[in-house]
């Protein structure tokens, strides 16, 4: 009789432990699908990014000038707007109706070698796009945050099964930049 009573108490303790474990598991770890941006901000205006790159100022040992792609700043602006629309936490608006205003400046574009082949040909590059960002509260005309040298990047191969063109890599870097800008906007300031 004593043995069965001990087994019953062990079974009850195990059941209680299991229920508490499930309770803590299903209560979550604080994850939410809602934005952390204040509820008073519902709309955003993305000002066209301005090209602030000075392609003539820098000479480096491996290149005579900085590389620039025509209308890169326009592509960034369009991708950032598309990413806000995709995200859905803030609606795109005109500047007079917006709660937030994003101001961006394109400051740098780089393509750096990461790896060479045995024949000393370039096998892999890293494409990096840097921008300066300012987020303003449109109603109070107050700067909420600023980020300099905010970066979007990608790597790509010139040989092998994962070959990608530089144009495709630039699109990927712009997409990465836009994703990071939207994440920076909706995270808690």
FENWO-V714382 format. One line per field, one symbol per residue. phi: phi as a letter, one per 20 degrees, with the letter a starting at -180 (. if undefined). psi: psi as a letter, one per 40 degrees, with the letter a starting at -180 (. if undefined). Layout:
phi = ???
psi = ???
This chain:
phi = .fffffffffffffffffffffgffefndnfbeefefgffdccbddfgfdedfdfdecdcfdbebeebdgmgffffgffffffffffnfcefbfffdeeccddccfdacccdfdbdefemefdbcddccdcdccddeffelcfeaccdlfdcbbdbedcnfdfbffffffffffffffgffffffefff
psi = dddddddddddddddddddddddddeeifehieiieiieehdiihhihihhehgeeehhideieiiiihhfddddddddddddddddedhihiiddeidihhhihheihihihdiiidefihdhihhhhhihihhihddefhhdiihifhiiiiiiieiaefhiiddddddddddddddddddddeih.
